[in-house]
Amino acid sequence: MSNLSGFVKRLRDIMRNDAGINGDAQRIEQIAWMLFLKVYDAKEQDWEWDDENYQSIIPEECRWQNWAHDDKSSNALTGDRLLDFVNNTLFPTLKNLPVTASTPVKKAIVQTTFADANQYMKDGVLLRQVINVIDELDLSDYEESHAFGEIYETILKELQSAGSAGEFYTPRAVTDFMAQMIKPKIGEKMADFACGTGGFITSWLKELDKQVKTTEDREAYGASVYGMEKKQFPYMLCITNMLLHDLDVPQVFHGNSLLRDVLDYTEEDKFDVILMNPPYGGSEKADVKNHFPSDLASSETADLFMSVIMYRLKKNGRAAVILPDGFLFGTDNAKVNIKKKLLGEFNLHTVVRMPGSVFAPYTSITTNILFFDNTHHTEETWFYRLDMPEGYKHFSKTKPMKLEHFQPVLDWWNDRQEISEDGFDKAKKFTAKELSEDLGYNLDQCGYPHEEEEILAPLDLIHRYEEQRSSLNAEIDRVLAEISNILTINREV
C-alpha cells in the first residue's frame, strides 16, 4: 500500500457514514479489533513458516485470510452476509475459544483480546470497505511493517481526544525520556502494572534494541517486559502493539494488579525496572484496600500502585513513576506512610516537576516524574522544575510535548546545580531529614509560581479540591492530637 500516511483518514471517512459508529472512541475500538486480527494473521503466517506443525487456535473459517481477505474473485463476504458472519459467527467464536492454563500465551491472547470487544458497524458494505483498507497493509514487508508501527502510534495518539480513552495514553515524549534516563540493560526485565496501550513498554524496547548484538540478546529483548492492564480496550491495543514490535509471546495480561496481597510477593514477582504512569483520580472497590497493610491502604488508586511498585522492585532495581501533585503535597495518613516507606527504604534521588498541560486535553492536573532505586534509604533528593518551552503557553493536541523539550533536564542531570529564578527555586537539593522532619513529608518543592489563576477542567478541579481538603483535614487532626497530648500532660502534672 503506497499511501500509508492517509490510512487513518481513509478509515475515518468510510466509518463516518455508518450509523452504528457514535464518536471517536467507538471508531477507534472498531478499527482496533480488525487491526489485531490482521496483525495476528501476519504473525501466524510467520509461525506456520517456522513450524510446519503449527496449529492456529482460531477455526479456519474465522482466520482473517479466509473471511476478510478479498482475492478479487467476487466471492468476498459483503453486505448483510458479512454482517451476519461477523456478528453471529466470528465474535461468538473468538470470545469463546477454548483456553486453559496450559494454552500458550501467543494463542490465549486471541480469546483475552476479544473477551469484551465490540462490533459497532451496521452497514455491511461500509464494513467491507474498512476491511479492504486494513487488508491492503503488507505486514510481511519489513519497511511497510515498520512504517505501520508509526501509523499505529498516530492511532494511539487519537485516543487522547477520544473521551475517557485518553487516560490510557502517556505522551511518547514522556515515556521515551523516562526510558532513556532509566538506561535499560540486556538481561533486565521491566514491568508496567497498568500498561494501557503499551507506551512505556515500547519506549523501553526502543532503548534496549540499540544494545542487541546477538541472537541471545534478541531472545533477552523479547523476554524483557511484563505488563498488566485492567481494561479490555487498551489491553487489545497493547497486544497489537507488542505483536507489531515483534514480541511473538507478549507477556502482557488482562487483569488488575491491585488484586493481590502485596505481602505475598516473592523474589520471582519482582523486577529490575518499573516504568509507570499509574491511574490517578480513580478509586477502587473498598475490598481492594484489604490487599495492603492498614497504614498504606489509601483510597487513591495512584497511592495503591505506588505501594505495589515498592513491593515489586528488586534489590538494586530502578523505577521511574509519574504521579500527580496530590501525592507530593498530600498529608493524609496513607500518603505520609507511603512517603515514609519511599524515603526510608528506597533512594528517591530525583523529582522532575512537569508543566500542567503535558496530558492535555485529557487532564490539566500537574504531574511529576519520581526517579528512585532500591539501593539504600534516601539521603538527599533533587527537585527540578521543567518549565514550558519558549514560545509555548501550553501543550495541546496540535502542539504536543516533544522529546527535545526535556533537553534542559538532560543538560542539568549530570551536572546538578541549584537554580533560582525570579526568587523561586527551579532546582534544589533537600536532605531526607529536611523532607521528613522539617517539611512533614511534603514533597511539593520547586513547584510552579502561579502568577495567574489556574483554570482546571471541572472534574480536575474537584479532584484537586478533594486532595487539598484531605490534606488539610489530616493536618488539622495532627495539630489537634498534639494539643490534646499537651493538655493531657499538663493535667497529669
C-alpha angles and dihedrals in degrees: 000000000000100000103061090146091065094046098106094041092052091053092046093050092053096044093048087074095054116099092209095063112085112182138329097296093059092043092054093045090051091051091045100064092045091050090049092054092046093050092043090051090054089050092049090054088055092048091050090051091052096041120034089194094056112133120196118228087217115085111246096251091054098049111111095239091056101049109014103040113091110213090186092246091120090246097103115124113254141151118014093347090058093046091049092050095047096044100038105028113018100045098040090047097049094042090054103040111147105258125171135170088270095053109114113251093239089059099037092057090073094064093040091050094052098039093102102010119134135216108208106167118106102182112078093196092055090045089056090051091052091047091051092054091051092044091056089071109108101209092170088069108085096212094046092044090051091046090051089055085064091047089052088055089058089052090054091048090057087063088074090073097034099095118261091349087085090078089077095059123080112189109262092232089062097047091045092050093049093047091050093050093047090056105214120223130204109260096031123115122217130196139201112189094194099031101168109186093348102262097146091044093053092046089051091049091049091055094042093049090068088067099048109116107147140036088256089054090052091052090049089049091055093048096044101093140070126182139172128190126186099201123071102221099053088042089059091049091048095051090051089048091053093049089051088053091055096254098143092181104036111196092214118127136195108235148085116281091202095064098086130076106258090215090062095065114117130196089270090061093057131094139210093226134020121194116180151153099198117208110261135187089040131102134215130219113284093250091061087075088063089073090066134065109266093248091056098040101118125172090222115094095216091054092053091050090050089058091048089051092053093048092048102044113105122234106279088013123142132225139188115189134177114223133171124248089257090072092053098049099029115120101178113125098259094048093047091049092049090051091047089055091045094052096036100048105021136048107246096189103163140024117188113199110212129206116265100247099054090110097038131172092022095055139352094204111125115244138196138204115230115200116195142148138205097241104103141326118298116275099171137357128207120212121200126184113213106208126208110276118256113277094025124105090179140337120261142168091277094040105036126173113276130205090247089064088071091060093102089058091048091050091050098040100079097035104040118195131166110252129197123186125187090344094308126109112247097170124013140158122227128187119232088247091055092050095046109032103023099035099030093236092305103151093179094117131143089016127164118286101233104214091163128046109268113235113208131182111262096254091046090049091052091047092049091048092050091051093048092046090049091050092047092049090050091050091049090050091050093050093045090050090053092049091048090050092051092047091049092051092047091049092051090051 
